[in-house]
Each structure stands twice: as C-alpha cells, then as structure tokens.
Amino acid sequence: MKIEVSIGKERREVEVNEEDSFEDLLISLNLNPEEYIVLVNGKPVPVEEKIREGEIKILKVVSGG
C-alpha cells in the first residue's frame, strides 16, 4: 500500500507492506528508530505498531541539557 509521510517539512509517498511496522518504515527511510518519533493524526504511536492510514508525521527527537 502507498502512504504519504511527512518528515520534518518534506513530504514523501512510500510503498509499504500491510504487515510492516512503523519501525520497518523508519528503517526503510534510513532513519534510526531510536532518534525519531512517529505521530499518526497528531498522536504518538509505538514504533512496533503496524502501519495504519492517517496523517503520518516523523519527527526527530531532540534532547539537551
């Protein structure tokens, strides 16, 4: 299935398998799952969750001291 993903300000259309998780999606985009958070319809989802349709945004986690 094709999904549209926002990564920061960039939008991409990505082909994924229905059984793929958001972690699989991040890895396919060469993004480290430890460094990014996935939002679906504005709510964070566990990366282990299977991909579902909705407004998907990927944000880089920023931390500092």
C-alpha positions in Angstrom: 0.0 0.0 0.0 1.1 3.6 -0.6 1.2 6.0 2.3 2.2 9.7 2.5 4.7 10.6 5.2 5.9 14.0 6.5 9.5 14.0 7.6 10.1 17.5 9.0 9.0 19.8 6.2 9.4 17.2 3.5 6.6 15.0 2.2 7.2 11.6 0.6 5.0 8.9 -0.8 6.2 5.5 0.3 5.3 2.0 -0.7 4.9 -0.4 2.4 3.6 -3.8 3.1 0.4 -4.1 5.2 2.2 -6.1 7.8 5.1 -3.6 8.2 5.5 -1.7 11.5 6.4 1.9 11.9 9.9 0.7 12.9 10.2 -1.0 9.4 9.1 2.2 7.8 11.8 4.2 9.7 14.5 1.7 8.8 13.4 1.7 5.1 13.8 5.5 5.1 17.3 5.1 6.7 16.2 6.7 9.9 17.3 5.3 13.3 14.1 4.4 15.3 15.9 5.5 18.5 16.1 9.0 17.2 12.6 9.6 15.8 9.0 9.6 17.0 6.1 8.7 14.8 2.8 10.6 15.0 -0.5 9.4 13.5 -3.2 12.0 13.4 -1.1 14.1 15.8 -0.7 11.3 18.4 2.5 9.4 19.2 2.4 5.7 18.3 4.8 2.9 19.4 7.2 2.0 16.6 6.3 -1.7 17.0 2.7 -0.9 15.9 1.6 -1.9 12.4 1.4 0.9 9.9 -2.1 2.3 9.5 -3.5 5.0 7.4 -3.8 8.5 8.6 -1.7 11.7 8.7 1.7 10.3 9.4 4.5 12.6 10.7 8.0 11.6 11.6 9.9 13.9 14.0 13.5 13.8 15.1 13.8 13.6 18.9 15.9 16.5 20.3 17.3 16.5 23.8 19.7 18.7 25.5 20.9 19.9 28.8 
